[in-house]
Amino acid sequence: MKKKKESLEAAKRLVWDEENIEETGKDRGTRMKITEADTPYLYPGDYSVSGEEESEPEEGSPQEKKDSPRAKEPAIDLNLLIQKMNVQKEKQESGQALVPTADEEELKKQKRQAFLAKRSQHYNEGKQWKKMQDKEKDHALKKQKDRDETPTKHND
């Protein structure tokens, strides 16, 4: 009984015929190796606010850093950011509301309602189209039925 189990297990094992694999590879020709770009990953410390390069070396060569997607992004303009913050501060100090007013809220609600209506109309178009097709089929069947029911005149 044990010998049968061992022989079944031996038959189930996968055996590679290296010579046959090489011969098949030669018959099929060469294969093109597919190379894919590395997934972009931002390493910690690989960015700076001022746009200047970090002084301490990071992983990867300098050429890799130059070619990275992060290197192509424009640096944050701190002066522009400071100006915008000062404008907001002046608005706050002068008593202007930083939160939207009632009119702005109403306009926002109207825009939202218009969007929801357009969205529901968009998703409803498929149902309307199907109903229209069904009506056309019903109309065609009704015409066919009317033609079949009308008596034809025979000249005897």
C-alpha atoms as a printed R data frame, in Angstrom:
    type eleno elety resid chain resno       x      y       z
1   ATOM     1    CA   MET     A     1   0.000  0.000   0.000
2   ATOM     2    CA   LYS     A     2   2.842  2.399   0.842
3   ATOM     3    CA   LYS     A     3   4.545  1.739  -2.459
4   ATOM     4    CA   LYS     A     4   1.431  2.793  -4.380
5   ATOM     5    CA   LYS     A     5   1.259  6.094  -2.496
6   ATOM     6    CA   GLU     A     6   4.957  6.748  -3.052
7   ATOM     7    CA   SER     A     7   4.679  5.985  -6.752
8   ATOM     8    CA   LEU     A     8   1.642  8.304  -7.071
9   ATOM     9    CA   GLU     A     9   3.510 11.095  -5.304
10  ATOM    10    CA   ALA     A    10   6.537 10.570  -7.530
11  ATOM    11    CA   ALA     A    11   4.322 10.752 -10.625
12  ATOM    12    CA   LYS     A    12   2.777 14.017  -9.430
13  ATOM    13    CA   ARG     A    13   6.141 15.758  -9.047
14  ATOM    14    CA   LEU     A    14   7.104 18.270 -11.667
15  ATOM    15    CA   VAL     A    15  10.292 17.486 -13.557
16  ATOM    16    CA   TRP     A    16  11.910 20.065 -15.800
17  ATOM    17    CA   ASP     A    17  13.607 18.908 -18.965
18  ATOM    18    CA   GLU     A    18  16.263 21.601 -19.317
19  ATOM    19    CA   GLU     A    19  17.399 20.465 -22.762
20  ATOM    20    CA   ASN     A    20  13.852 20.579 -24.095
21  ATOM    21    CA   ILE     A    21  13.330 24.055 -22.627
22  ATOM    22    CA   GLU     A    22  16.503 25.366 -24.282
23  ATOM    23    CA   GLU     A    23  15.558 23.805 -27.623
24  ATOM    24    CA   THR     A    24  12.081 25.323 -27.462
25  ATOM    25    CA   GLY     A    25  13.606 28.696 -26.636
26  ATOM    26    CA   LYS     A    26  15.843 28.503 -29.708
27  ATOM    27    CA   ASP     A    27  12.909 27.567 -31.934
28  ATOM    28    CA   ARG     A    28  10.795 30.467 -30.748
29  ATOM    29    CA   GLY     A    29  13.521 33.039 -31.127
30  ATOM    30    CA   THR     A    30  14.664 35.684 -28.744
31  ATOM    31    CA   ARG     A    31  12.388 37.249 -26.228
32  ATOM    32    CA   MET     A    32  12.197 40.948 -25.615
33  ATOM    33    CA   LYS     A    33  13.014 41.888 -22.063
34  ATOM    34    CA   ILE     A    34  10.468 44.324 -20.676
35  ATOM    35    CA   THR     A    35  11.949 47.042 -18.549
36  ATOM    36    CA   GLU     A    36   9.691 49.312 -16.568
37  ATOM    37    CA   ALA     A    37  10.542 52.536 -14.845
38  ATOM    38    CA   ASP     A    38  10.771 52.462 -11.088
39  ATOM    39    CA   THR     A    39   7.734 53.596  -9.169
40  ATOM    40    CA   PRO     A    40   8.307 57.202  -8.114
41  ATOM    41    CA   TYR     A    41   8.960 57.417  -4.411
42  ATOM    42    CA   LEU     A    42   9.761 60.476  -2.389
43  ATOM    43    CA   TYR     A    43  12.400 59.570   0.140
44  ATOM    44    CA   PRO     A    44  12.331 61.446   3.449
45  ATOM    45    CA   GLY     A    45  14.409 64.602   3.191
46  ATOM    46    CA   ASP     A    46  14.334 64.509  -0.634
47  ATOM    47    CA   TYR     A    47  12.552 67.853  -0.796
48  ATOM    48    CA   SER     A    48  13.120 71.325   0.512
49  ATOM    49    CA   VAL     A    49  10.850 74.334   0.961
50  ATOM    50    CA   SER     A    50  13.288 76.852  -0.485
51  ATOM    51    CA   GLY     A    51  13.956 74.791  -3.593
52  ATOM    52    CA   GLU     A    52  17.659 74.463  -2.827
53  ATOM    53    CA   GLU     A    53  19.357 71.093  -2.791
54  ATOM    54    CA   GLU     A    54  19.841 69.381   0.540
55  ATOM    55    CA   SER     A    55  23.402 69.493   1.813
56  ATOM    56    CA   GLU     A    56  23.471 65.972   3.193
57  ATOM    57    CA   PRO     A    57  23.656 63.142   0.642
58  ATOM    58    CA   GLU     A    58  20.556 61.033   0.183
59  ATOM    59    CA   GLU     A    59  19.992 57.616  -1.307
60  ATOM    60    CA   GLY     A    60  20.513 57.459  -5.058
61  ATOM    61    CA   SER     A    61  22.908 59.243  -7.334
62  ATOM    62    CA   PRO     A    62  22.733 62.992  -8.067
63  ATOM    63    CA   GLN     A    63  21.605 62.162 -11.603
64  ATOM    64    CA   GLU     A    64  18.634 60.216 -10.209
65  ATOM    65    CA   LYS     A    65  17.651 63.224  -8.092
66  ATOM    66    CA   LYS     A    66  17.884 65.512 -11.105
67  ATOM    67    CA   ASP     A    67  15.640 63.195 -13.137
68  ATOM    68    CA   SER     A    68  13.120 62.653 -10.351
69  ATOM    69    CA   PRO     A    69   9.614 64.085 -10.797
70  ATOM    70    CA   ARG     A    70  10.070 66.117  -7.611
71  ATOM    71    CA   ALA     A    71  13.027 67.991  -9.136
72  ATOM    72    CA   LYS     A    72  10.843 69.262 -11.986
73  ATOM    73    CA   GLU     A    73   8.229 70.799  -9.642
74  ATOM    74    CA   PRO     A    74   8.577 74.513  -8.980
75  ATOM    75    CA   ALA     A    75   9.666 75.458  -5.501
76  ATOM    76    CA   ILE     A    76   7.187 77.143  -3.174
77  ATOM    77    CA   ASP     A    77   7.503 80.914  -3.382
78  ATOM    78    CA   LEU     A    78   7.668 81.932   0.259
79  ATOM    79    CA   ASN     A    79   7.267 85.632  -0.523
80  ATOM    80    CA   LEU     A    80   3.999 85.000  -2.344
81  ATOM    81    CA   LEU     A    81   2.795 82.811   0.501
82  ATOM    82    CA   ILE     A    82   3.640 85.517   3.043
83  ATOM    83    CA   GLN     A    83   1.763 88.116   0.967
84  ATOM    84    CA   LYS     A    84  -1.345 85.945   0.832
85  ATOM    85    CA   MET     A    85  -1.189 85.323   4.560
86  ATOM    86    CA   ASN     A    86  -0.839 89.069   5.218
87  ATOM    87    CA   VAL     A    87  -3.907 89.786   3.073
88  ATOM    88    CA   GLN     A    88  -5.907 87.260   5.088
89  ATOM    89    CA   LYS     A    89  -4.618 88.764   8.324
90  ATOM    90    CA   GLU     A    90  -5.659 92.269   7.185
91  ATOM    91    CA   LYS     A    91  -9.126 90.999   6.293
92  ATOM    92    CA   GLN     A    92  -9.449 89.441   9.712
93  ATOM    93    CA   GLU     A    93  -8.257 92.578  11.510
94  ATOM    94    CA   SER     A    94 -10.545 94.867   9.496
95  ATOM    95    CA   GLY     A    95 -13.558 92.824  10.521
96  ATOM    96    CA   GLN     A    96 -14.230 91.160   7.179
97  ATOM    97    CA   ALA     A    97 -15.474 87.650   7.603
98  ATOM    98    CA   LEU     A    98 -13.114 84.882   6.611
99  ATOM    99    CA   VAL     A    99 -16.041 82.498   6.461
100 ATOM   100    CA   PRO     A   100 -18.495 82.782   3.581
101 ATOM   101    CA   THR     A   101 -21.410 85.196   3.974
102 ATOM   102    CA   ALA     A   102 -25.076 84.217   3.683
103 ATOM   103    CA   ASP     A   103 -25.151 85.279   0.016
104 ATOM   104    CA   GLU     A   104 -22.094 83.190  -0.732
105 ATOM   105    CA   GLU     A   105 -23.641 80.247   1.102
106 ATOM   106    CA   GLU     A   106 -26.875 80.634  -0.896
107 ATOM   107    CA   LEU     A   107 -24.920 80.766  -4.157
108 ATOM   108    CA   LYS     A   108 -23.014 77.664  -3.117
109 ATOM   109    CA   LYS     A   109 -26.282 75.846  -2.358
110 ATOM   110    CA   GLN     A   110 -27.731 76.864  -5.735
111 ATOM   111    CA   LYS     A   111 -24.659 75.590  -7.548
112 ATOM   112    CA   ARG     A   112 -24.869 72.322  -5.625
113 ATOM   113    CA   GLN     A   113 -28.571 71.916  -6.483
114 ATOM   114    CA   ALA     A   114 -27.853 72.615 -10.171
115 ATOM   115    CA   PHE     A   115 -25.071 70.051 -10.101
116 ATOM   116    CA   LEU     A   116 -27.289 67.427  -8.469
117 ATOM   117    CA   ALA     A   117 -30.039 68.070 -11.030
118 ATOM   118    CA   LYS     A   118 -27.614 67.713 -13.943
119 ATOM   119    CA   ARG     A   119 -26.120 64.572 -12.445
120 ATOM   120    CA   SER     A   120 -29.511 62.933 -11.945
121 ATOM   121    CA   GLN     A   121 -30.510 63.938 -15.478
122 ATOM   122    CA   HIS     A   122 -27.314 62.406 -16.824
123 ATOM   123    CA   TYR     A   123 -27.888 59.091 -15.099
124 ATOM   124    CA   ASN     A   124 -31.582 59.194 -16.019
125 ATOM   125    CA   GLU     A   125 -30.853 59.534 -19.765
126 ATOM   126    CA   GLY     A   126 -30.200 55.809 -20.097
127 ATOM   127    CA   LYS     A   127 -33.600 54.969 -18.648
128 ATOM   128    CA   GLN     A   128 -35.309 57.519 -20.889
129 ATOM   129    CA   TRP     A   129 -33.535 56.147 -23.956
130 ATOM   130    CA   LYS     A   130 -34.620 52.615 -23.089
131 ATOM   131    CA   LYS     A   131 -38.231 53.771 -22.609
132 ATOM   132    CA   MET     A   132 -38.118 55.494 -25.994
133 ATOM   133    CA   GLN     A   133 -36.829 52.327 -27.653
134 ATOM   134    CA   ASP     A   134 -39.566 50.282 -25.996
135 ATOM   135    CA   LYS     A   135 -42.195 52.751 -27.249
136 ATOM   136    CA   GLU     A   136 -40.804 52.494 -30.784
137 ATOM   137    CA   LYS     A   137 -40.939 48.697 -30.617
138 ATOM   138    CA   ASP     A   138 -44.512 48.815 -29.295
139 ATOM   139    CA   HIS     A   139 -45.485 51.241 -32.048
140 ATOM   140    CA   ALA     A   140 -43.913 49.023 -34.729
141 ATOM   141    CA   LEU     A   141 -45.678 45.937 -33.326
142 ATOM   142    CA   LYS     A   142 -48.980 47.813 -33.242
143 ATOM   143    CA   LYS     A   143 -48.565 48.869 -36.893
144 ATOM   144    CA   GLN     A   144 -47.745 45.302 -37.869
145 ATOM   145    CA   LYS     A   145 -50.775 44.030 -35.975
146 ATOM   146    CA   ASP     A   146 -53.022 46.621 -37.666
147 ATOM   147    CA   ARG     A   147 -51.725 45.570 -41.096
148 ATOM   148    CA   ASP     A   148 -52.384 41.932 -40.310
149 ATOM   149    CA   GLU     A   149 -55.931 42.631 -39.084
150 ATOM   150    CA   THR     A   150 -57.089 44.797 -41.987
151 ATOM   151    CA   PRO     A   151 -58.861 42.738 -44.647
152 ATOM   152    CA   THR     A   152 -57.458 42.817 -48.105
153 ATOM   153    CA   LYS     A   153 -59.729 43.305 -51.087
154 ATOM   154    CA   HIS     A   154 -59.733 40.559 -53.655
155 ATOM   155    CA   ASN     A   155 -61.099 41.074 -57.124
156 ATOM   156    CA   ASP     A   156 -63.180 37.993 -57.981
